[in-house]
Amino acid sequence: MKNGKFLVAPAIVWLIIFFAIPMLMVVAVSFATRTPYGQVVFNFTLGNYVRFLEPLYLKIFVSTIITAVVTTVFTFLMGYPVAYAIAKLPKKWQQPGLIVVMVPFWINFLIRSYAWVIILRSQGVVNTLLLKLGLIAQPLSLLYNDYAVMLGMIYALLPFMVLPIYVSIEQLDKKLLEAASDLGASPLVAFRKITLPLTMPGIAAGSILVFISSLGMFVVPDVMGGAKSALIGNLIQNQFLSARDWPFGSALSIVLAILALVLIMLYYKVLQQQKGGHKHEEKLA
């Protein structure tokens, strides 16, 4: 037991130094004020959080939530079939399938975002191809709008949805599907009644990962949305780098952190309830 504590100690120290202490600093700054020149003054105030309730910032926050929800829904609709297909492959092909999903992570995220700019811009790959085929008379506006931002975020976050769902499908008891087939259930009914409900933990985990990542995303909106797309991540970035309003930027960061924490707690609560339900069913059986 003592040896186990010693093994965990480096990780705990690492988390304290590089996570807990910086987070406490952000919390402290969020209650501070700033001078006209951007210097942080530690005079306790709730003004930064009250400022967040102004219509302009609430509108940006709502827009961010909507973008995150749409991104999560589309990554689920695209990610579930991919995860299901990989899980149904022979064992020797599942690993290569997962590697294909992970390949984008091997390339710098900023480079991948600019690659989409090359593809979607007015003289890009898509418009050039459509013009040569005679399908359009002039280039389409595929870039620097909300749709381009959502496309970039779906592309970037799709693996976060695929991997948890794949794990849930892979751990699914195949005997349940065999029993359903023996009882006359069609593949579609078996999927709806057995596979989908039992893979809900993976769906929930993937959804939370994608949703939380979408909330704080600022690279994709900057690169693919331009000045036309304002999300909460861009607002926080501007407060720290351009406006030099660190207290307000810190307050916005804490609001996002609290929202993420609430979502994670809800996920674990639902997961524990589901586990408790399974144990109760096992006892009755």
JOVENRA-V85427 format. One record per residue. N is the residue number from 1. SS is DSSP state (A for helix, B for strand, O for the rest). PSI is psi in whole degrees, 0 to 359 (999 if undefined). OMEGA is omega in whole degrees, -180 to 180 (999 if undefined). Layout:
n->N ss->SS psi->PSI omega->OMEGA
n->N ss->SS psi->PSI omega->OMEGA
//
This chain:
n->1 ss->O psi->317 omega->180
n->2 ss->A psi->320 omega->178
n->3 ss->A psi->322 omega->178
n->4 ss->A psi->320 omega->178
n->5 ss->A psi->319 omega->179
n->6 ss->A psi->325 omega->180
n->7 ss->A psi->326 omega->-179
n->8 ss->A psi->338 omega->-175
n->9 ss->A psi->314 omega->180
n->10 ss->A psi->321 omega->179
n->11 ss->A psi->321 omega->179
n->12 ss->A psi->316 omega->178
n->13 ss->A psi->317 omega->179
n->14 ss->A psi->314 omega->-180
n->15 ss->A psi->321 omega->-180
n->16 ss->A psi->315 omega->-176
n->17 ss->A psi->316 omega->-171
n->18 ss->A psi->357 omega->177
n->19 ss->A psi->301 omega->-174
n->20 ss->A psi->310 omega->-178
n->21 ss->A psi->312 omega->176
n->22 ss->A psi->322 omega->179
n->23 ss->A psi->319 omega->177
n->24 ss->A psi->324 omega->177
n->25 ss->A psi->319 omega->178
n->26 ss->A psi->318 omega->177
n->27 ss->A psi->315 omega->-179
n->28 ss->A psi->316 omega->-179
n->29 ss->A psi->330 omega->-178
n->30 ss->A psi->339 omega->178
n->31 ss->O psi->9 omega->-179
n->32 ss->O psi->179 omega->175
n->33 ss->B psi->178 omega->178
n->34 ss->B psi->155 omega->177
n->35 ss->O psi->168 omega->177
n->36 ss->O psi->340 omega->180
n->37 ss->O psi->7 omega->174
n->38 ss->O psi->6 omega->178
n->39 ss->O psi->139 omega->-179
n->40 ss->B psi->129 omega->178
n->41 ss->B psi->124 omega->-175
n->42 ss->O psi->70 omega->171
n->43 ss->O psi->114 omega->-174
n->44 ss->O psi->128 omega->178
n->45 ss->O psi->150 omega->174
n->46 ss->O psi->8 omega->-175
n->47 ss->A psi->327 omega->-179
n->48 ss->A psi->323 omega->179
n->49 ss->A psi->325 omega->176
n->50 ss->A psi->322 omega->179
n->51 ss->A psi->329 omega->179
n->52 ss->O psi->334 omega->-178
n->53 ss->O psi->0 omega->177
n->54 ss->O psi->148 omega->-175
n->55 ss->A psi->321 omega->-178
n->56 ss->A psi->313 omega->-177
n->57 ss->A psi->327 omega->175
n->58 ss->A psi->322 omega->178
n->59 ss->A psi->317 omega->178
n->60 ss->A psi->321 omega->-180
n->61 ss->A psi->316 omega->178
n->62 ss->A psi->318 omega->177
n->63 ss->A psi->321 omega->178
n->64 ss->A psi->317 omega->179
n->65 ss->A psi->315 omega->-180
n->66 ss->A psi->315 omega->179
n->67 ss->A psi->318 omega->180
n->68 ss->A psi->320 omega->179
n->69 ss->A psi->314 omega->179
n->70 ss->A psi->317 omega->178
n->71 ss->A psi->316 omega->-180
n->72 ss->A psi->316 omega->-179
n->73 ss->A psi->315 omega->-177
n->74 ss->A psi->326 omega->176
n->75 ss->A psi->327 omega->176
n->76 ss->A psi->313 omega->-179
n->77 ss->A psi->328 omega->179
n->78 ss->A psi->325 omega->-173
n->79 ss->A psi->326 omega->-178
n->80 ss->A psi->312 omega->177
n->81 ss->A psi->323 omega->179
n->82 ss->A psi->313 omega->180
n->83 ss->A psi->319 omega->180
n->84 ss->A psi->317 omega->-180
n->85 ss->A psi->318 omega->180
n->86 ss->A psi->319 omega->-179
n->87 ss->A psi->333 omega->-179
n->88 ss->O psi->355 omega->177
n->89 ss->O psi->158 omega->171
n->90 ss->O psi->152 omega->-175
n->91 ss->A psi->319 omega->-175
n->92 ss->A psi->342 omega->-180
n->93 ss->A psi->351 omega->-179
n->94 ss->A psi->318 omega->180
n->95 ss->A psi->312 omega->175
n->96 ss->A psi->324 omega->178
n->97 ss->A psi->318 omega->178
n->98 ss->A psi->324 omega->178
n->99 ss->A psi->320 omega->178
n->100 ss->A psi->319 omega->178
n->101 ss->A psi->326 omega->-175
n->102 ss->A psi->348 omega->-177
n->103 ss->A psi->317 omega->180
n->104 ss->A psi->331 omega->180
n->105 ss->A psi->345 omega->180
n->106 ss->A psi->350 omega->-179
n->107 ss->O psi->141 omega->-180
n->108 ss->O psi->135 omega->-175
n->109 ss->A psi->321 omega->180
n->110 ss->A psi->320 omega->178
n->111 ss->A psi->318 omega->179
n->112 ss->A psi->324 omega->179
n->113 ss->A psi->318 omega->179
n->114 ss->A psi->334 omega->175
n->115 ss->A psi->322 omega->177
n->116 ss->A psi->328 omega->176
n->117 ss->A psi->317 omega->178
n->118 ss->A psi->323 omega->-178
n->119 ss->A psi->321 omega->-170
n->120 ss->A psi->348 omega->-176
n->121 ss->O psi->170 omega->-174
n->122 ss->O psi->323 omega->177
n->123 ss->O psi->22 omega->-176
n->124 ss->O psi->187 omega->-175
n->125 ss->A psi->313 omega->-175
n->126 ss->A psi->308 omega->-178
n->127 ss->A psi->321 omega->178
n->128 ss->A psi->317 omega->180
n->129 ss->A psi->316 omega->-180
n->130 ss->A psi->323 omega->178
n->131 ss->A psi->318 omega->-180
n->132 ss->A psi->329 omega->178
n->133 ss->O psi->353 omega->179
n->134 ss->O psi->18 omega->-178
n->135 ss->O psi->339 omega->178
n->136 ss->O psi->154 omega->-180
n->137 ss->O psi->335 omega->179
n->138 ss->O psi->157 omega->-176
n->139 ss->O psi->143 omega->177
n->140 ss->O psi->152 omega->177
n->141 ss->O psi->84 omega->-177
n->142 ss->O psi->352 omega->-173
n->143 ss->O psi->161 omega->177
n->144 ss->O psi->50 omega->173
n->145 ss->O psi->176 omega->-176
n->146 ss->A psi->327 omega->-179
n->147 ss->A psi->321 omega->177
n->148 ss->A psi->321 omega->178
n->149 ss->A psi->314 omega->179
n->150 ss->A psi->320 omega->178
n->151 ss->A psi->314 omega->179
n->152 ss->A psi->321 omega->-180
n->153 ss->A psi->321 omega->177
n->154 ss->A psi->315 omega->179
n->155 ss->A psi->317 omega->-176
n->156 ss->A psi->326 omega->-171
n->157 ss->A psi->358 omega->-179
n->158 ss->A psi->317 omega->179
n->159 ss->A psi->330 omega->179
n->160 ss->A psi->338 omega->176
n->161 ss->A psi->321 omega->-175
n->162 ss->A psi->313 omega->-171
n->163 ss->A psi->311 omega->178
n->164 ss->A psi->322 omega->180
n->165 ss->A psi->321 omega->178
n->166 ss->A psi->317 omega->180
n->167 ss->A psi->318 omega->180
n->168 ss->A psi->318 omega->180
n->169 ss->A psi->321 omega->-179
n->170 ss->A psi->327 omega->-179
n->171 ss->O psi->357 omega->-179
n->172 ss->O psi->135 omega->179
n->173 ss->O psi->112 omega->-177
n->174 ss->A psi->339 omega->-180
n->175 ss->A psi->331 omega->179
n->176 ss->A psi->319 omega->178
n->177 ss->A psi->322 omega->177
n->178 ss->A psi->319 omega->178
n->179 ss->A psi->320 omega->179
n->180 ss->A psi->320 omega->178
n->181 ss->A psi->319 omega->179
n->182 ss->A psi->330 omega->-180
n->183 ss->O psi->4 omega->174
n->184 ss->O psi->9 omega->180
n->185 ss->O psi->137 omega->176
n->186 ss->O psi->162 omega->178
n->187 ss->A psi->323 omega->180
n->188 ss->A psi->318 omega->179
n->189 ss->A psi->319 omega->178
n->190 ss->A psi->321 omega->178
n->191 ss->A psi->316 omega->-177
n->192 ss->A psi->325 omega->-175
n->193 ss->A psi->335 omega->-173
n->194 ss->A psi->299 omega->-173
n->195 ss->A psi->309 omega->-177
n->196 ss->A psi->312 omega->179
n->197 ss->A psi->321 omega->-176
n->198 ss->A psi->346 omega->177
n->199 ss->O psi->11 omega->179
n->200 ss->A psi->323 omega->176
n->201 ss->A psi->319 omega->177
n->202 ss->A psi->320 omega->178
n->203 ss->A psi->316 omega->-180
n->204 ss->A psi->317 omega->180
n->205 ss->A psi->314 omega->179
n->206 ss->A psi->320 omega->-180
n->207 ss->A psi->318 omega->179
n->208 ss->A psi->317 omega->178
n->209 ss->A psi->314 omega->-178
n->210 ss->A psi->316 omega->-176
n->211 ss->A psi->313 omega->-179
n->212 ss->A psi->319 omega->178
n->213 ss->A psi->324 omega->179
n->214 ss->A psi->324 omega->-178
n->215 ss->A psi->319 omega->-176
n->216 ss->O psi->5 omega->-177
n->217 ss->O psi->132 omega->176
n->218 ss->O psi->342 omega->-179
n->219 ss->A psi->309 omega->-178
n->220 ss->A psi->311 omega->177
n->221 ss->A psi->324 omega->179
n->222 ss->A psi->314 omega->-174
n->223 ss->A psi->315 omega->-173
n->224 ss->A psi->345 omega->180
n->225 ss->A psi->338 omega->-179
n->226 ss->A psi->213 omega->-179
n->227 ss->A psi->353 omega->-176
n->228 ss->A psi->349 omega->-177
n->229 ss->O psi->116 omega->180
n->230 ss->O psi->111 omega->176
n->231 ss->O psi->170 omega->-174
n->232 ss->A psi->327 omega->178
n->233 ss->A psi->319 omega->177
n->234 ss->A psi->322 omega->179
n->235 ss->A psi->316 omega->178
n->236 ss->A psi->316 omega->179
n->237 ss->A psi->316 omega->-179
n->238 ss->A psi->325 omega->180
n->239 ss->A psi->324 omega->-179
n->240 ss->A psi->322 omega->-171
n->241 ss->A psi->327 omega->-175
n->242 ss->O psi->304 omega->-176
n->243 ss->O psi->342 omega->-178
n->244 ss->O psi->38 omega->176
n->245 ss->O psi->75 omega->-177
n->246 ss->A psi->321 omega->179
n->247 ss->A psi->316 omega->180
n->248 ss->A psi->320 omega->176
n->249 ss->A psi->321 omega->178
n->250 ss->A psi->319 omega->179
n->251 ss->A psi->317 omega->177
n->252 ss->A psi->321 omega->179
n->253 ss->A psi->320 omega->179
n->254 ss->A psi->322 omega->177
n->255 ss->A psi->315 omega->178
n->256 ss->A psi->319 omega->-180
n->257 ss->A psi->319 omega->179
n->258 ss->A psi->318 omega->178
n->259 ss->A psi->316 omega->178
n->260 ss->A psi->319 omega->180
n->261 ss->A psi->319 omega->178
n->262 ss->A psi->317 omega->179
n->263 ss->A psi->318 omega->180
n->264 ss->A psi->319 omega->178
n->265 ss->A psi->320 omega->177
n->266 ss->A psi->321 omega->179
n->267 ss->A psi->313 omega->-180
n->268 ss->A psi->326 omega->178
n->269 ss->A psi->314 omega->178
n->270 ss->A psi->320 omega->-180
n->271 ss->A psi->318 omega->179
n->272 ss->A psi->321 omega->178
n->273 ss->A psi->321 omega->180
n->274 ss->A psi->318 omega->177
n->275 ss->A psi->319 omega->178
n->276 ss->A psi->322 omega->177
n->277 ss->A psi->319 omega->178
n->278 ss->A psi->319 omega->180
n->279 ss->A psi->322 omega->179
n->280 ss->A psi->318 omega->179
n->281 ss->A psi->321 omega->179
n->282 ss->A psi->321 omega->178
n->283 ss->A psi->319 omega->179
n->284 ss->A psi->324 omega->179
n->285 ss->O psi->999 omega->999
//
